[in-house]
Amino acid sequence: MSGVEALAKFSPEQFFGGKDSIITGSFDTGDKLHYIVKLYVPDERSETGNKRIPIKVKPTFVRKKVVKKKAQSTGVDDKDIKDETYFAKAGTATEEIWVQLLEKALAQLEGSFAELDSGSEDLNLAKQEDAFQLLTGKKISSFDLPSELNTALATLFQVYNNGNNKLPKARFVTRKDFGNNEELAVSESGEKSIHLKKRGYLYANHEYSLGGIENIEQLGKESFELQNPHSSDYQGGEKIVVTRAELQQYFKKIIIG
């Protein structure tokens, strides 16, 4: 999701409304309203190593009943039953469905929604590993942390400066586990996070997109605003600022594309 979010923030017209957008439509053929989602898949016969294919997607999504218990002042539990989509959710403000369309296109490409979790050997998305390549067909640069942190940041700053201070498309991936940190918290679902004082929660085994860079001219004192691809009501909110030292301590990979 963070790769999608980074691309949407960097170049929204690539998703919808542009000359050659990833999503085009809607097309109404009788009672069959649909969109076309164009994705890049590996192709050894192609000079670029991939090819772009169109996928017809209907704007209908699997739904489920969600029962949430809420405690009342009387001490009696009350049930709040909501009907919502089973997988990706529409934007809360404008009911945008482009994330849902992308997810459904991927499910159709791989055979089922279950394949999105388990991975497809035929499509080989696990090794391709990055949403940027799937959406744009362009190669990405991936750096392992902490050993390649200096190289990753040098590349990031070079792209930033060459683009006249236009924010690069980049993903920051946290470690699977933060170890025995005194600030470590574990949610009911088992998700691990640490609280960075006055800045919010940073989640383990999670991906963030780059939202801003500060103090770029002060070596060692740079800070990075990272965007949480989850909704704003997620614990810790949508954005968090981390330092170079925290990148080295808590992150395992930086992907630039």
C-alpha positions as CSV (number, residue, x, y, z in Angstrom):
1,M,0.0,0.0,0.0
2,S,2.8,2.4,0.7
3,G,4.2,2.1,-2.8
4,V,0.7,2.9,-4.2
5,E,0.4,5.8,-1.8
6,A,3.8,7.2,-2.7
7,L,3.1,7.1,-6.4
8,A,-0.4,8.6,-5.9
9,K,1.1,11.5,-4.0
10,F,4.0,12.0,-6.4
11,S,2.0,11.8,-9.6
12,P,-1.8,11.3,-9.1
13,E,-2.5,11.7,-12.9
14,Q,-0.7,8.4,-13.4
15,F,-3.6,6.7,-11.6
16,F,-6.6,8.4,-13.1
17,G,-7.3,11.3,-15.4
18,G,-4.0,11.4,-17.2
19,K,-3.0,10.7,-20.8
20,D,-2.0,7.1,-20.1
21,S,-3.3,6.5,-16.6
22,I,-3.2,3.1,-14.8
23,I,-7.0,3.2,-14.4
24,T,-9.2,4.4,-17.2
25,G,-13.0,4.3,-17.5
26,S,-15.6,4.0,-16.5
27,F,-17.1,2.1,-19.5
28,D,-20.7,1.2,-19.6
29,T,-21.5,-1.7,-21.9
30,G,-25.2,-2.2,-21.2
31,D,-25.6,-3.1,-17.6
32,K,-21.9,-4.0,-17.2
33,L,-20.1,-0.9,-15.8
34,H,-16.4,-1.5,-15.6
35,Y,-12.9,0.1,-15.5
36,I,-9.7,-0.8,-17.2
37,V,-6.6,-1.3,-15.0
38,K,-3.3,-1.5,-16.7
39,L,-0.4,-3.3,-14.9
40,Y,3.1,-4.4,-15.8
41,V,3.9,-8.1,-15.5
42,P,7.2,-9.9,-16.1
43,D,7.8,-11.0,-19.7
44,E,11.2,-12.5,-20.6
45,R,10.5,-11.9,-24.3
46,S,10.3,-8.2,-23.9
47,E,13.3,-5.9,-24.2
48,T,12.3,-4.2,-21.0
49,G,11.6,-7.5,-19.2
50,N,7.9,-6.8,-18.7
51,K,4.7,-6.0,-20.6
52,R,1.7,-3.9,-19.8
53,I,-1.7,-5.7,-19.8
54,P,-5.2,-4.3,-19.5
55,I,-7.6,-5.9,-16.9
56,K,-11.3,-5.3,-17.0
57,V,-12.6,-4.7,-13.4
58,K,-16.2,-4.3,-12.3
59,P,-16.7,-1.8,-9.4
60,T,-18.4,-4.5,-7.2
61,F,-16.6,-5.6,-4.1
62,V,-16.9,-8.4,-1.5
63,R,-18.7,-7.1,1.6
64,K,-19.0,-8.4,5.1
65,K,-20.9,-7.7,8.3
66,V,-18.6,-6.3,11.1
67,V,-19.8,-6.6,14.7
68,K,-18.1,-4.3,17.1
69,K,-18.9,-4.4,20.8
70,K,-19.0,-1.1,22.7
71,A,-19.3,-0.8,26.5
72,Q,-22.2,1.4,27.7
73,S,-22.2,3.4,31.0
74,T,-24.8,0.8,32.3
75,G,-22.1,-1.9,32.0
76,V,-24.1,-3.7,29.4
77,D,-22.4,-4.4,26.1
78,D,-24.1,-3.1,23.0
79,K,-23.3,-4.3,19.4
80,D,-22.6,-2.0,16.6
81,I,-23.1,-3.8,13.3
82,K,-21.7,-2.3,10.1
83,D,-21.6,-3.4,6.5
84,E,-18.2,-2.8,4.9
85,T,-16.0,-4.1,2.1
86,Y,-14.0,-7.2,3.1
87,F,-10.7,-6.1,1.6
88,A,-9.5,-2.5,0.7
89,K,-11.8,0.3,1.8
90,A,-13.0,3.4,-0.2
91,G,-11.8,6.8,0.7
92,T,-13.8,8.2,3.6
93,A,-14.1,11.7,2.3
94,T,-14.9,11.2,-1.4
95,E,-15.6,7.5,-1.6
96,E,-12.7,7.1,-4.0
97,I,-12.4,3.4,-5.2
98,W,-9.1,3.4,-7.0
99,V,-7.4,1.4,-4.3
100,Q,-10.2,-1.2,-4.4
101,L,-10.0,-1.3,-8.2
102,L,-6.2,-1.9,-8.1
103,E,-6.6,-4.7,-5.4
104,K,-9.3,-6.4,-7.4
105,A,-7.3,-6.2,-10.6
106,L,-4.4,-7.9,-8.8
107,A,-6.7,-10.6,-7.5
108,Q,-7.9,-11.2,-11.0
109,L,-4.4,-11.3,-12.3
110,E,-3.2,-13.8,-9.6
111,G,-6.4,-15.9,-9.5
112,S,-7.9,-14.9,-6.2
113,F,-7.7,-12.6,-3.2
114,A,-6.0,-15.4,-1.3
115,E,-3.1,-15.3,-3.7
116,L,-2.4,-11.7,-2.7
117,D,-1.3,-12.9,0.7
118,S,0.4,-16.1,-0.3
119,G,2.1,-14.9,-3.4
120,S,2.0,-16.3,-7.0
121,E,4.9,-18.2,-8.4
122,D,3.7,-17.6,-12.0
123,L,3.4,-13.9,-11.6
124,N,6.5,-13.8,-9.3
125,L,5.4,-10.6,-7.6
126,A,7.1,-11.6,-4.4
127,K,10.5,-11.4,-6.1
128,Q,9.5,-8.4,-8.1
129,E,8.6,-7.1,-4.7
130,D,7.7,-3.6,-5.5
131,A,4.5,-1.8,-6.4
132,F,6.3,0.8,-8.4
133,Q,7.4,-1.8,-10.9
134,L,4.0,-3.3,-11.1
135,L,2.3,0.1,-11.7
136,T,4.9,1.9,-13.8
137,G,7.1,-0.8,-15.3
138,K,10.2,1.1,-14.2
139,K,13.1,-0.3,-12.3
140,I,13.6,0.6,-8.6
141,S,16.7,0.8,-6.3
142,S,16.5,-1.2,-3.1
143,F,18.9,-0.7,-0.2
144,D,19.3,-3.0,2.8
145,L,19.7,-1.3,6.2
146,P,21.7,-0.6,8.2
147,S,24.7,-1.6,6.0
148,E,23.5,0.5,3.0
149,L,21.9,3.4,4.8
150,N,24.5,6.0,3.7
151,T,24.2,4.9,0.1
152,A,20.4,4.9,0.2
153,L,20.3,8.4,1.6
154,A,22.9,9.7,-0.8
155,T,20.8,8.3,-3.7
156,L,17.6,9.8,-2.2
157,F,19.2,13.2,-1.8
158,Q,20.6,13.1,-5.3
159,V,17.2,12.3,-6.8
160,Y,15.7,15.1,-4.6
161,N,18.2,17.7,-5.8
162,N,18.1,16.7,-9.4
163,G,14.3,17.0,-9.3
164,N,14.5,20.6,-8.1
165,N,13.6,19.6,-4.6
166,K,10.6,17.5,-5.8
167,L,10.0,14.7,-3.4
168,P,11.2,11.4,-4.6
169,K,9.0,8.3,-4.7
170,A,10.3,6.1,-1.9
171,R,9.3,3.5,0.6
172,F,10.7,2.9,4.1
173,V,10.3,-0.6,5.5
174,T,10.6,-1.3,9.3
175,R,12.1,-4.4,10.8
176,K,10.1,-7.4,11.6
177,D,10.8,-7.0,15.3
178,F,12.1,-4.1,17.4
179,G,13.7,-6.4,20.0
180,N,13.5,-5.7,23.7
181,N,12.8,-2.0,23.5
182,E,11.3,-0.5,26.7
183,E,8.9,1.5,24.6
184,L,7.6,-1.6,22.8
185,A,3.9,-2.1,22.8
186,V,1.9,-5.1,21.4
187,S,-1.7,-4.7,20.2
188,E,-4.5,-7.3,20.7
189,S,-3.9,-8.5,17.2
190,G,-0.2,-9.0,17.9
191,E,1.1,-6.0,16.0
192,K,4.2,-4.5,17.5
193,S,5.0,-0.8,17.8
194,I,7.2,1.6,19.6
195,H,6.3,5.0,20.9
196,L,8.6,7.8,19.6
197,K,8.2,10.5,22.2
198,K,6.0,13.4,21.0
199,R,5.8,11.9,17.5
200,G,3.5,8.9,17.7
201,Y,3.8,5.2,17.1
202,L,6.2,3.4,14.7
203,Y,5.0,-0.1,13.6
204,A,7.2,-3.1,13.1
205,N,7.1,-5.1,9.8
206,H,5.4,-2.1,8.2
207,E,5.9,0.1,5.1
208,Y,5.8,3.9,5.0
209,S,6.0,6.3,2.1
210,L,8.2,9.4,2.1
211,G,6.2,12.6,2.9
212,G,9.0,15.1,3.4
213,I,12.7,15.7,4.1
214,E,14.0,18.3,6.6
215,N,17.6,19.5,7.4
216,I,18.9,17.9,4.2
217,E,22.0,20.2,4.3
218,Q,23.0,19.1,7.8
219,L,24.7,15.8,7.6
220,G,23.6,13.4,10.3
221,K,20.8,15.7,11.4
222,E,18.3,15.0,8.6
223,S,14.7,14.0,9.5
224,F,12.2,12.3,7.4
225,E,8.4,12.6,7.5
226,L,6.9,9.2,6.8
227,Q,3.3,8.6,5.7
228,N,1.3,5.7,7.2
229,P,-0.8,4.2,4.5
230,H,-3.5,3.3,7.0
231,S,-6.4,5.5,7.9
232,S,-6.0,8.6,10.1
233,D,-7.8,6.9,13.0
234,Y,-4.9,4.4,13.2
235,Q,-3.1,4.6,16.5
236,G,-0.3,7.2,16.1
237,G,-2.1,8.9,13.1
238,E,-1.0,9.0,9.5
239,K,2.5,10.7,9.7
240,I,5.6,10.3,11.8
241,V,9.0,12.0,11.7
242,V,12.1,9.9,12.1
243,T,15.8,10.7,12.3
244,R,18.8,9.1,10.5
245,A,19.7,7.3,13.6
246,E,16.2,5.8,13.9
247,L,16.3,4.7,10.3
248,Q,19.4,2.7,11.2
249,Q,17.9,1.3,14.3
250,Y,14.3,0.4,13.3
251,F,14.3,0.0,9.5
252,K,15.5,-2.8,7.2
253,K,15.0,-1.4,3.7
254,I,14.7,1.8,1.7
255,I,13.2,1.5,-1.8
256,I,13.6,4.4,-4.3
257,G,11.8,4.4,-7.7
